[in-house]
Amino acid sequence: MGKHGNQIQRLFRIPASLYIVQYWGQIAEDVVEQLRTFAVAKAAIEGERVSFGVIDGDDSTRLIRAYPTAFTKRRR
């Protein structure tokens, strides 16, 4: 989660209603729990709905297989 372990904190500083974490390996349950905690806190503070999601390596592979043309490099 970055050199200083503060990527989730930095992510939630960005104004948004949906936050996604994608990683090519497995995502630890601690990371999911931290995302949940930040989403709940942000929703309580701002009075708005805040959602989050995780896409791990297995999910990434499934997306690439399902939508191969979306993941090809385009030549200019």
Backbone hydrogen bonds in HBPLUS format (Angstrom, degrees):
<---DONOR---> <-ACCEPTOR-->    atom                        ^
c    i                          cat <-CA-CA->   ^        H-A-AA   ^      H-
h    n   atom  resd res      DA  || num        DHA   H-A  angle D-A-AA Bond
n    s   type  num  typ     dist DA aas  dist angle  dist       angle   num
A0005-GLY N   A0002-GLY O   3.29 MM   3  5.04 150.6  2.38  95.3 103.8     1
A0010-ARG N   A0006-ASN O   3.02 MM   4  6.26 163.3  2.05 155.6 160.4     2
A0011-LEU N   A0007-GLN O   2.82 MM   4  5.98 152.9  1.89 145.9 154.1     3
A0012-PHE N   A0008-ILE O   3.04 MM   4  6.28 161.3  2.07 154.6 157.2     4
A0013-ARG N   A0010-ARG O   3.19 MM   3  5.27 154.8  2.25 102.2 109.8     5
A0014-ILE N   A0011-LEU O   3.14 MM   3  5.78 157.8  2.19 115.1 121.3     6
A0051-SER N   A0017-SER O   2.83 MM  34  6.08 167.9  1.85 147.6 151.3     7
A0019-TYR N   A0051-SER O   2.96 MM  32  6.35 149.0  2.06 135.3 144.1     8
A0053-GLY N   A0019-TYR O   2.87 MM  34  6.41 138.0  2.04 154.4 162.7     9
A0021-VAL N   A0053-GLY O   2.98 MM  32  6.42 156.3  2.04 151.3 157.8    10
A0055-ILE N   A0021-VAL O   2.84 MM  34  6.23 152.4  1.92 158.1 162.3    11
A0023-TYR N   A0055-ILE O   3.01 MM  32  6.47 156.2  2.07 164.0 168.9    12
A0057-GLY N   A0025-GLY O   2.92 MM  32  4.59 156.9  1.97 130.7 133.6    13
A0031-VAL N   A0028-ALA O   3.00 MM   3  5.43 132.1  2.24 107.8 119.3    14
A0032-VAL N   A0028-ALA O   3.36 MM   4  6.84 155.8  2.43 146.7 152.9    15
A0033-GLU N   A0029-GLU O   2.89 MM   4  6.14 159.1  1.93 151.1 157.0    16
A0034-GLN N   A0030-ASP O   2.96 MM   4  6.14 151.2  2.04 141.1 148.8    17
A0035-LEU N   A0031-VAL O   2.94 MM   4  6.21 158.2  1.99 150.6 156.4    18
A0036-ARG N   A0032-VAL O   2.92 MM   4  6.18 159.5  1.96 149.5 155.3    19
A0037-THR N   A0033-GLU O   2.94 MM   4  6.17 159.5  1.98 147.6 152.9    20
A0038-PHE N   A0034-GLN O   2.99 MM   4  6.23 164.7  2.01 152.7 156.0    21
A0039-ALA N   A0035-LEU O   2.89 MM   4  6.07 157.1  1.94 151.2 158.1    22
A0040-VAL N   A0036-ARG O   2.93 MM   4  6.12 164.0  1.96 154.1 158.0    23
A0041-ALA N   A0037-THR O   2.98 MM   4  6.14 163.6  2.01 148.5 153.5    24
A0042-LYS N   A0038-PHE O   2.88 MM   4  5.98 165.0  1.91 148.2 152.7    25
A0043-ALA N   A0039-ALA O   2.95 MM   4  6.05 159.1  1.99 146.2 152.3    26
A0044-ALA N   A0040-VAL O   2.99 MM   4  6.18 155.1  2.05 147.3 153.9    27
A0045-ILE N   A0041-ALA O   2.93 MM   4  6.15 160.4  1.97 152.8 158.1    28
A0046-GLU N   A0042-LYS O   2.89 MM   4  5.94 166.3  1.91 151.8 155.8    29
A0047-GLY N   A0043-ALA O   2.77 MM   4  5.38 128.3  2.03 135.7 146.9    30
A0060-SER N   A0056-ASP O   2.84 MM   4  6.08 158.5  1.89 156.0 163.0    31
A0061-THR N   A0057-GLY O   2.98 MM   4  6.18 158.8  2.03 148.0 152.9    32
A0062-ARG N   A0058-ASP O   3.04 MM   4  6.33 157.9  2.09 147.8 153.7    33
A0063-LEU N   A0059-ASP O   2.93 MM   4  6.22 155.9  1.98 151.1 157.7    34
A0064-ILE N   A0060-SER O   2.99 MM   4  6.25 160.8  2.03 152.0 156.8    35
A0065-ARG N   A0061-THR O   2.99 MM   4  6.22 158.5  2.03 149.9 155.8    36
A0066-ALA N   A0062-ARG O   2.91 MM   4  6.04 151.5  2.00 145.5 153.6    37
A0067-TYR N   A0063-LEU O   2.88 MM   4  5.94 148.5  1.98 149.4 157.1    38
A0070-ALA N   A0067-TYR O   3.06 MM   3  5.56 142.0  2.21 114.0 124.4    39
A0071-PHE N   A0068-PRO O   3.11 MM   3  5.42 154.4  2.18 107.2 115.1    40
